[in-house]
Amino acid sequence: MADDSTLHEPLIAGETDVDTSLRVISRLDSPVEQHGRPTGFIWALTVAAGISGLLFGYDTGVISSTLVSIGSDLSRRPLTTLDKSLITSSTSLFALIASPVTGILADRLGRKRIIIIADILFVLGAVWQAVAQSVWSMILGRSIVGLAVGGASLVVPLYISELSPSAFRGRLVALSILFITIGQMVAYLVGWKLSSTMYGWRWMVGLGSIPAFIQSGLILLLPETPRWLMKAGHVDMARKVLRRVYGAGSNAIIERLLRTINNEILKEEESISVLHAENLPAKIDVDWLQKLRDNWCQLYKVGRNRRALTIACLLQGLQQLCGFNSLMYFSATIFSLVGFDSPTLASLSVAVTNCIFTVAAILLIDSIGRRRILLHSIPVMVLGLLLTAVAFYFLPVATQKTEVLPGSALHTGVWPLLILFSIILYVSSYAIGLGNVPWQQSELFPLSVRAMGSGIATSTNWGTNFIVGLTFLPMMQVLTPVWTFVTYAIVCVFGWFCIYKIYPETRGLGLEEVGELLKDGWGVTRSPGTILGVT
């Protein structure tokens, strides 16, 4: 805990914590937040940390081209549908395993060290895949990459969120998502160039080690987040980092922010004391185990934390159950299925669309807000999915009980083009909303449970990602493509209603202020959009 006595002063004499937190419109804010731009230091750390997103996106995109290029190079036989599903979903499964563990380690070791560990795993996994000789060896390499992806996908948005000024937090976290889309686009370009080269797929997966090498060098030059430093008792170090974030002439703002963070730490410790007195058994002798149990109890027994976890898990689960990553993983397979002569090139058009509209999300997320973007973009996703289902209805695809047959659809008519158009429509609306907003999850949690809550929410993402990756091709066979895409549309409609009911607007709020919205309910009617008269 921070021990600087100046940190205990109230922000404004006579003002309650709730008044301070909900003073959304008139609150004094940093000039760099309201009128300026993020400092060069903020841009540098966002780009350096965002390379993890590039790795994540490259891995997601490259598997699409890899699956149609491997041929009989693994285990000396063509890949079956089960092989493809296992190779694809093994990454998601091990990301699921890594996410909650990363949440614990990020509190104990710090955010920066976890990024370095993830880089090491990225390199190891990429090299292992490149030299794999069997299906199971490939699955192992993909699993190692999954551990890296699970850790990086949690800690990078958390790292950027804790370092960013509140006015720019949404777009800077979204910038890390842009790196994911750039990685996917690069993967499709590489796949397109190497797909006809002998053993080209080995180069595809092996090239994923290069950005990890670059990031591991850059990240050593970056600081730890001030909120983690404050929690660890390093007040002076936290103050130095904030000076680099906010620039010269912001000492008053920095001291106010330090007091706010410290007040949150004090309230969390008080909450733990109350839980110990009322509900918890005797203390554990091992200090880190005691802290782990305390944080776990805080997350599940404190109402605002439970509500934050519910919202974060809802958004992360919906991001995957809407079916988007099935298109990323199997887009080349889908376009081959409907008769495109160059399925990898068609997949590239999808990746470019994703990248362009992620840029749009960066520009809009802090001005329009998280909630409004989702409520307006998800209906367009539903339209895209239903149009895809209609196109597949008029474009029969021959299947067997064990295999989907590429190139088995008719090659003529408008229906293959309608499928491409519908998928691009779906991807564009996804990129603006669901592709970005769920990764703002860390802003929902108070400092004491931020890493753990984000870890559980991220594991929800990877758990549902694993389910989608494992079931997409079987669903195409058993339910037919028509009902597969209708199922995803139904999930999106259900998610829209849940978001409408329980997800409050958080744009412009400081990390310490968001929790007050969820203190006595879901906070939808008290969020900034409502205060400003935005419906």
Secondary structure by P-SEA (a helix, b strand, c coil): ccccccccccccccccaaaaaacccccccccccccccccaaaaaaaaaaaaaaaaaaaaaaaaaaaaaccccccccccccaaaaaaaaaaaaaaaaaaaaaaaaaaaaccaaaaaaaaaaaaaaaaaaaaacccaaaaaaaaaaaaaaaaaaaccaaaaaaaaccccaaaaaaaaaaaaaaaaaaaaaaaaaacccccaaaaaaaaacaaaaaaaaaaaaaccccaaaaaaacaaaaaaaaaaaaacccaaaaaaaaaaaaaaaaaaaaaaaaaaaacccccccccaaaaaaaaaaaaacccaaaaaaaaaaaaaaaaacccaaaaaaacaaaaaaaaccccaaaaaaaaaaaaaaaaaaaaaccccccaaaaaaacaaaaaaaaaaaaaaaaabbbbbccccccccccccccaaaaaaaaaaaaaaaaaaaccccccccccccccccaaaaaaaaaaaaaaaaaaaaaacaaaaaacccaaaaaaaaaaaaaaaaaaaaccccccccccccccccccccccccccccccccccc
